[in-house]
Amino acid sequence: MTAFAKVHNMSDDTVRGHMLKGYCSWPMVTPNAITKDAAYKCWNAIIQRTTNPNDPSAQHYSLRGITVCPRWRVSFAWFLEDMGPRPGPEYSVDRINNDGNYDPGNCRWATATQQAHNTQKTSIKRGHIQTNPTGRYQGQVRINRKLVACGTYDTKEEAQQAINNKLQEVPSATNETHK
């Protein structure tokens, strides 16, 4: 069995058939060469964070319902065929629609700078309640990395309600409250 077939859980005949039919053009190379390839590492990371609920990034991907198109999930060769070669070491895969899936119509190679403008972090809203020295509760929210005061209240419930009201004013993919 060739390294490619082993990595993709296919028989050599299946791989040859796919290559002959034009489904993929990835050369049959050693497993070591494949796994050292930077594009392969990007692909493997995508597969892990979208299919493994124990992956540290799962909360931002699989647990949000982000998936990988079946063609890419089955084969690195098909991923590479659709995405093309990685343009340089500073590039990684970016989803154009951050709430969309990993598929050919929604992915591109992008630099960290390009990706910084297209991240879930820009839409995260967080609420925080703290007690001031007088024993009153201060509500605060962080929206797009900016701290916004919601006021000072006699009860924790009032502060929480003020936070909830403020968070409702700005649409977001994620709302988190830390007490």
C-alpha positions in Angstrom: 0.0 0.0 0.0 1.4 3.4 -0.9 1.8 6.2 1.7 -1.0 8.2 0.1 -3.4 5.3 0.2 -2.5 4.7 3.8 -2.9 8.3 4.9 -6.3 8.6 3.1 -7.5 5.1 4.1 -7.9 4.0 0.5 -6.6 1.0 -1.5 -3.9 1.6 -4.1 -6.4 0.7 -6.8 -8.8 3.3 -5.5 -6.2 6.0 -5.5 -5.0 5.1 -9.0 -8.6 5.1 -10.2 -9.2 8.5 -8.7 -6.0 9.8 -10.3 -6.9 8.3 -13.7 -10.4 9.8 -13.6 -8.9 13.2 -12.8 -10.3 13.4 -9.2 -6.9 14.2 -7.8 -3.4 14.7 -9.0 -1.4 14.3 -5.8 1.7 12.3 -6.4 2.2 9.1 -4.3 4.9 10.2 -1.9 6.1 8.9 1.5 4.0 9.5 4.6 6.9 11.5 6.0 6.9 13.9 3.0 3.1 14.3 3.2 2.9 15.1 6.9 5.8 17.6 6.7 4.0 19.5 4.0 2.7 22.8 5.4 -0.6 22.6 3.4 -1.1 19.1 4.8 -0.7 20.5 8.3 -3.3 23.2 7.6 -5.7 20.6 6.2 -5.1 18.2 9.1 -5.8 21.0 11.6 -9.0 21.8 9.9 -10.1 18.2 10.0 -9.2 17.9 13.7 -11.0 21.1 14.9 -14.2 20.3 12.9 -14.5 16.6 13.7 -12.8 16.1 17.1 -14.9 17.5 20.0 -11.9 17.1 22.3 -9.7 19.4 20.1 -8.8 22.6 22.0 -10.4 24.7 19.2 -13.6 22.7 19.0 -15.6 25.4 20.7 -14.9 27.8 17.8 -15.5 25.2 15.1 -17.3 21.8 15.5 -19.3 22.9 18.5 -20.5 25.9 16.5 -21.6 23.6 13.7 -18.7 24.4 11.3 -18.0 21.4 9.1 -15.7 20.4 6.2 -17.1 19.6 2.8 -17.2 15.8 2.2 -14.7 16.0 -0.6 -12.0 17.7 1.6 -12.8 15.5 4.6 -12.1 12.4 2.6 -8.9 13.5 0.9 -6.0 16.0 1.3 -5.4 15.6 -2.4 -8.9 17.0 -3.2 -8.4 19.8 -0.7 -5.1 20.7 -2.4 -6.7 20.4 -5.8 -9.4 22.9 -4.9 -7.3 25.3 -2.9 -4.1 25.2 -5.0 -0.7 25.2 -3.4 0.0 27.3 -0.4 1.4 30.6 -1.7 4.0 31.0 1.0 4.8 30.2 4.6 2.8 33.2 5.9 -0.4 31.9 4.5 -3.0 29.6 6.1 -6.6 28.7 5.3 -9.2 31.4 5.9 -13.0 31.1 5.8 -14.4 34.1 4.0 -17.7 33.8 5.8 -16.6 33.2 9.4 -19.9 31.4 10.1 -19.6 29.3 7.0 -18.1 25.9 6.5 -14.8 24.8 5.1 -15.5 24.3 1.4 -14.1 25.5 -1.9 -16.5 28.5 -2.2 -15.8 29.8 1.3 -12.0 29.3 1.7 -8.9 31.0 0.5 -5.2 31.2 1.4 -4.7 34.3 3.5 -2.1 36.0 5.7 -2.5 36.5 9.4 -3.2 40.2 8.7 -6.0 39.4 6.2 -7.4 36.9 8.7 -7.4 39.4 11.5 -10.0 41.4 9.7 -12.2 38.3 9.3 -12.3 36.7 12.8 -15.0 35.7 15.2 -13.1 37.7 17.9 -14.3 40.9 16.3 -17.9 40.0 17.1 -17.5 38.4 20.6 -19.4 40.3 23.3 -18.6 39.6 26.9 -20.4 40.7 30.1 -18.8 41.1 33.5 -20.1 41.9 36.9 -17.9 43.2 39.6 -18.5 44.5 43.1 -17.3 48.0 43.9 -15.9 49.1 47.3 -19.3 50.2 48.4 -20.8 46.8 47.8 -22.8 47.7 44.7 -22.6 45.8 41.5 -21.0 47.3 38.3 -22.0 45.8 34.9 -19.6 46.0 32.1 -19.5 44.6 28.6 -16.6 44.2 26.2 -17.8 44.6 22.6 -15.3 44.3 19.8 -12.5 44.7 22.3 -14.0 47.9 23.7 -15.1 48.1 27.4 -18.5 49.7 27.8 -20.0 50.5 31.3 -23.6 49.5 31.9 -24.0 51.2 35.3 -23.9 50.5 39.0 -26.7 48.6 40.7 -27.9 47.5 44.1 -28.3 43.8 43.1 -26.4 41.4 40.9 -29.6 40.6 39.0 -30.0 44.3 38.1 -26.4 44.5 36.8 -27.0 41.3 34.8 -30.1 42.7 33.3 -28.3 45.8 32.3 -25.5 43.7 30.7 -28.1 41.6 28.8 -29.8 44.7 27.5 -26.5 46.1 26.3 -25.5 42.8 24.7 -28.9 42.7 22.8 -28.1 46.1 21.3 -25.2 44.7 19.2 -25.7 41.6 17.1 -23.1 38.9 17.6 -22.1 35.3 17.0 -21.2 34.8 20.7 -22.4 36.2 24.0 -20.5 35.3 27.1 -21.0 36.4 30.7 -18.3 36.1 33.3 -19.2 36.5 37.0 
